[in-house]
């Protein structure tokens, strides 16, 4: 994938592009080039505005951006495709792994209750 591996290690770019048509992939590449200019990376602000839209809370958008492999350098096209394919055409098992990875510790082996509650509070100020 790009310069920084996304946290979506269970879905590769090669597997992801098999789930989109050639026309869709070309349209996504063209849109990426238009929004990023000469850079090979999409910054977080552009990702939030152009990919997610206004309806996504900022903290959620930041978590998604980082989970796709975004960094201070930006988000590489390949990582963007993997993330978008996972969210829109991923199998249930892949989506479950992705959601677990958002809450898991650095090693990815478990979810700490207090960390999950902290994230949920930051999103909507309440824990169910």
C-alpha positions, 0 to 999 in steps of 0.5 A: 500500500502507501507509505504508511500501512493502514490498519486494514491489513486483512484487505489488500489493495489488490483484493480491493480493486477486484471489487470495483469496476474499471470505470469506478477505479478510473473515476476515483483516481481522477477525483483523487488527482483533482483534489490532491494536485501534484501530491500523491497524498490527500490531507485530512481536511480534504479527506473529511470534506471530499470523502466523508462530508459534513455529516460526520463528527470531527472525532469520528472523521479523524478516527476513520482517516487514521484507520485508513492509514492517514498521517501528517503526510496525508493519505495515499490513494491505495489506502483510500481505496482499501478503506472505501471498498471495506466500508462499501463492499466489505464482507461482514467479517471484514467490517467486524475486524475493522471495527475491532481494530478501531478499539483494539490496543496497539498490538490488536489483541484486545479492547480495553473497556476504559479506552472504548468508553473514552472514545465513545464519550468523545464522540457523543458525550454518553456511554450507553 
